[in-house]
């Protein structure tokens, strides 16, 4: 247990969901238990939380450890007072193959993670820690983490989008009422595959996604943390980050050698400065961006292997030589999303062109079981001008301000709905709560029974 800013931080280790989406996700046995390293951020000024205080469940972007979001939580805590709500605690786990989770799972990890693994792990986490996670529960997800928060709250079923039949299985545990509201920070949820950059979609041109290319060849070793920090300060990618985020990246995004991939030579072992590498290996990061499908592009008459690639849609652009099935499968379910949604987009993000934003807004919550969408006031978006995909790292203050304003109204709605239900439910006796009422019988006519002396037909 430790403290940081306005929070007391409690660290937990919780087992993940039994059996992963793909058999190659674990190195030895498919029954191997992967664990999650979880941090619980408890406000120091709310030691005795009251009913209605918000529980926040958060999910991070690919390759970004959970600690990078601490500046966002600090700002959200400050803004919560302005908007009339209190935070019970914030829960965030490193994905099993990333961050500190990847360190404790180092000898168990394979090379085939699925985006659908972490949502099931989060659902298990909520069940294990249920006493500490009362309602209302709010989901906050960034990038891939935005997609992660969808899966536990609605079924993935057969749906037709753009004449493509998206086949997927119903989750054993479906819980559309688990999360009251979602704040999605530039989420990777879109109609087409992430393997094509938006500019290439109209050209019908097969390319390797920039994220896959850059991660495959990124640097992953430095002679010391100081050398790594000096390198980052010169890199435009990191220069736009809030300084607090960069500080945490150097502390939590890196780890000392030796690791299973990078042994430590004798000279480095005796050095005062220990060499460092990425805590989430570049390999696990790029496996998350892309899944291999080397056997041929669509049109080459190569049949889809339903054992190794059961979720491959050969009609999607960019399904060869890599694909990533989850974003488009989740997009297909947006109409059925029940929780309210605040989207926070980055103006310059490749994931958030005006067309892609409009596509999300017009589909979210508009179908059977959905919230009602934009027209019902249950879906809204904010575009942060001059910011890119990494809105949580570049603009934690703005993200917190928009999130807090949204939650102030949404938590008030939760309190009103809760009171309405409790007022009605509390008026019923124990027997009335478990028996049919007069209105039920009013709609169900009594069956007509034959008279006792009525002669039965011999036919």
N, C-alpha and C positions, 0 to 999 in steps of 0.2 A: 504494500500500500504506500502511496506517495501523494504529494500535492503538487499541483501545477496551476498557477493563476487562481481562478475562482473555484477550482474543483479539487475534491479528494478523489484520487484515482485508485480503483481496485482492479487488479488483474485476475482474470479467470482463464482456466484451460478446460475446454469442453470438447468432447468427442463429436465428430461430424456424423452426418447421415450414413447409415449402413448401405454399402454398395454404391459405387460411383456410376455416372452416366456411361462412361466408356471404360472397358476393361484395362486399357493401358494407362489409366490414371494412377495406378499404384504399381510399385516396382516388383513386389514379391507375390503376395496372395491378394486376390480380389476382396478378401475379408479383412485385409489390413485396416486398422483403425487410424484414420487421420484426425488430428486434433486441431482445434482452433485456439489461437491466443486472442483473448478478448479483453478490452479495457472498458470499464464502467466509470463514467465521469459523473460524480455526485456533487452538486453545488454545495459549497461550504455554508452558504447562507440559507439553505433549506434542509436542515438536519432532520426535521420532522415533517416530511411531505404529507399533503392532504389529498383526499380524493379529488380527482380532476387535474392534478398536476401531471404534466406531460412526460411520458416515457418516449424517448427517441431511439429508434433503431436505424443505424446508418451503414452504408456500404460504399466502399472506396473504388477508385478507378484502377485500371490495370497497371500494375507495377508501382503503385503509390501506397506506401504503408499508412496505416490508420492514423498515426501521429501527425501526419501532414494536415489533418483536418482540425487539430486543436485550436489554431487561431480562429477558425470559423466558429467553433463551439464557444470560445471566449467572447466573441462578438455577439453571438446569439444570446448568450446568457445576459449580457449587458442590455440588449435590446428587448428582452422578454419583459423587463420591468416597465418599459415604455408602453408596451402593447397589452399589458394586463394579464399575463399568464406566468406560471412558475414551472420550472423544469424539475422533474423528479430525478431523472438520471438519463445519460446518453450512453448507449451501448454500441461499440464498434469492434468488429473482428477482422483480423487479417484473413483473407482467403487462404484456404488450406495449403496452397502451393506458392504463397507469396508472403512477404514480410516475415515477422517473427514466427508465424505459423509454419512457414517453409523451413525455418531453422530446426524446429523441434520435429518436423516430419522429414528431415533431410534424407534419411535412409529408406524411406517408404515411398517417395514420390516417383511417379512414372513420367511419361511425356505426352499425355493426352487428357488435359483437363477440359471440363465442359463448363460453360456459363450456368448451366442448370444445377451444378453441384452445390454452389454456395447458397442459393436460395433455400435448398433443402436443409443445408447446415444451419441457416438462420432460423428456419422454422423449428428445428430441433433445439437450438439455443433458447428460443422463446419458451418452449415447453419445459425445458430443464430449469430455467430461471423464472418461471411463471410467477412465483410469489413476489419477486422483485420487479416485475414488469407489468403492473396493472394498467388497465385502460385509463385514458386514451393513449394508444400507441401511434406515433407519427413516424413515417419512413422518410429518410433523407438519403438520396443516392446520387453519386456523381459518375457520369460516363457509363462504364460497364456496370457500376453499382446501381445506376438507375434501372437498368434491365434486371439486375438481381432482385430488386424489391417487388417485381411483378409476379414472379412465379408462385410464391406461396399463397397468393390471394385470388387466383382464379384458375380454372382448368384450362389446359391446352388441349384443344380438340380439333377435329377436322374442320377446316375453314377454307373457303375459296377466295383468294385475293389475286387480282390480275390474271385470272384464268390459271392460276397455279394451285394445285391441291396440296396444302401444307399438312402433312401427316404428323401427328404427335399423339402421345399417350396422355390420358388423364392422370394427374398426380393422385397418389393414394390419399393424400391429405390436402383438401382444398379449403381455403379460409378467406373468402372475400371480405369478411368483416373484421379481420385481424387488425388491419391498419385503418385508422380513421381518415388520414390524409397523407398525401405523398408530396414531397418537394424533390423534383428531379432536376439536377444540375447538368444541363447539356447531355442528356442521356443518349446512349447509343441504341436507339430503337428506330428502325427505319424500314421502308418497304423493300429496298434492295439490299444486297449483301454489302458488308463492310470491305470486301476485297477489292472493290472498285472505288476510286475517288470520285466525288460528285461530278467533276469536270469530264470524266471519261464515260459516265453512264450514257450520255447522249451520243457518244461516238461509237458505241458498241465495240469498244476496244478492250481486249483483255490485257490487264497490267497487274503487276504486283503492287499491292497497297503500300503507300509510303511508310505507314507504321510498321508493317512487316519488314520492309527493306531496312529501315533505320535501326530497328531493334536487332535484326540479325547481325548487323555489323557495328553495333555500338560498343564503345569502350567499357570494359568491366573490371579494370584493375588500376590502382593508383599506389604509389609508394607510401603514402600516408594520408590521413584525413585532411591535413592542411593542404597537401598537394591537390587533393580532390576538390576542396573548397575553392582554391585558387583557379582551378580549371573551370568550375561551375560559374564563377563570377565573370569569366570572359565569354561565356556561352550565352548567346541571345535567348536561347530557350529558357534559361533560368533567370535572366535579368528582369523579366516582367513579374516574377513572383514576389509576393509579400515577403519581406526579410525574415519574418518569424517562420514562414514555411520553409525557406531555404535552410535556415538554422536546423530545423527538425529533419530535413532531408539528409543533411550531413551526419546527424546523430543516429537516425533510425533507418535511413535508406541504404546505409553502408554497414558492412560488418568486417571485423578483423579476420585476416587469414590465420590459420589454414581453414579451408572448407573442403568438402568432398571433391569439388572441381578444381580448386586452386590450393595445392599443397604449399607449405612454407619451406623455402630453402634455408640452409644453415645460416647464410649471411643475413637474410632478412630476419631470422629468428633471434639473432643476437643484436639487431638494430634497435635503437631507442624508439624509432617510429615504426610501428607495425603497418605493413601494407594492408590495404582494404579492397574489398570488392562489393558488388551490389548485393544487398540482402535478398532481394528478389532476383534470382539469376536472370541473365538476358534470355536464357533458354526457356524458362518458365513464362517469362513475359511474352516472348514471341509465340510460344505454343498457345497462349491465350488469345493473341491477335488472330492466329490462323491455324486451321487444321488441314493437314496434307490430303490431297486427292491427286496422286501422281499419275493415275492410270489413263488419262486422256481427257481432252476437252469434250464438251457436248458436241454431238454430230460425228464422233469417231466410232459410233456403233459399239462402244464399250459399255456393257450392262452395269448398272449400279449394283454394287455388292451390298446387299441388305444386312449382312452380318457386320462388316467393318464400317459401312457408311449408311446406316439406316435413315439418316436425316438429310441426305444429299438431295437437293432439288436440281436436276440437270438442266432445267429450263431457266435457272437463274444465271444472269451474267456473273462471271467471276467465280464459277464453281470449280475451276481448274486453273493452276495446279494446287490452289489452296481454296478453302471456303470457311465460312463461319456461319452456322445455321441459325443461331439463336436470335439475333436482332430482328430478322424478318418474321420469324415465327411469333415473336412477342408482339410485333407491330400488328399482326393479324388479329390479336386478341384485344387491342386497345378499345374497341367499341364496348367490350363487356366489363371494363374496369369500373369497379364500384367506388373506391375511395375518391375523394376530391383530389385534384392535382394542380400544383403550381409548377409550371415549367420555368426554369431560369436558363436562358440561352446566351451564348457568347456571340456577339455580332459577327466576328471574323472567323468563327468556328466552321470547319469543314462539315461538321455534323448538323449544322443549323442554318442552312441556306433558307431564304424566305419560302421557297417551295416546300422544303422539308418541314419547316415549322408549321406551315399551313396544313400540310398533310396530317401531322400529329394532332393539331387542334381540331380538325374536322372529324377525326375518328375517335378521339378519346372520350369514353363514357357514353357514346351515342347509341349503343346497341342494347340487346336484351341483357338485363341484369346490370347495366351500366349506371353511372351517376346522373346522366342527363346531359353531361358535357358543358360546353361553353354557354349555350343558351339558358341553361339552368343555373348558371353562376357557379358551377362546380369545377370548372376548368379555366385556368387563366395562364397567361404567359408574360414574362418580362424579358426584354432583350437588353443585355448590358453592353452599352456602346464601347467600341474599342477593345473589347475583351475577346479572347479566343476560347478554345474548348476547355482550357483549364481554369474555369471561372472560380473554383474554390481556392485555387492557389494564387491566382492573380488578384482576385477581388473578394476576400473573405468578409470585408466590412459591408460591401453592397449586397452580397449574397445573404448575409445575416439580417440586414435591414428588410429586404424583400420577404425573406422567410418569416421573420417575426411579425410583420404586418399581416401576412396571410394567416399565420397561426393564431394571432389574436382573434380574428374573426371566426376561424374554423373551430377553435376550442370553445368559443362562446356558443356556436351552433351545437357542438357536442353536448355542452351542459344543458342547453334547452331541450334537446332531444332526449337526453338521459332523464331529465326531470319529468318530461311528459310521460315517458314509459313507466318510471317508478311510481308516479302519482296514480296511474291506472292499475298497475300490477299490485301495488301494496293494498289496494282496496279488496282484493280477492282473498278469501280464506284459503287455508292449506288444501282443503278438499276441492275448492273451486279451481285451484291451479292445476289439478291433475285429472279433472273430469270434463266431459263435454258440457257446454252451456245451453241455455234455452234457444239462443240464436242458431246454434248447430241443428238442433232438432226441428226448428222452424223450417229449415231448408231441406230436411231429409224426411220424406213422407214415410209413415209407418207401412210396413209390408202388409199385404192382404193375405190372411191365412185362410185356408179352406175350413168349412164347418166340419165338426166331428162326424155328423151323420151323412155327409156328402159321399155318394157312391163313386169310387174310383173307376176310371175307364179300364176295361180289360184289353184294350188295344195296345 
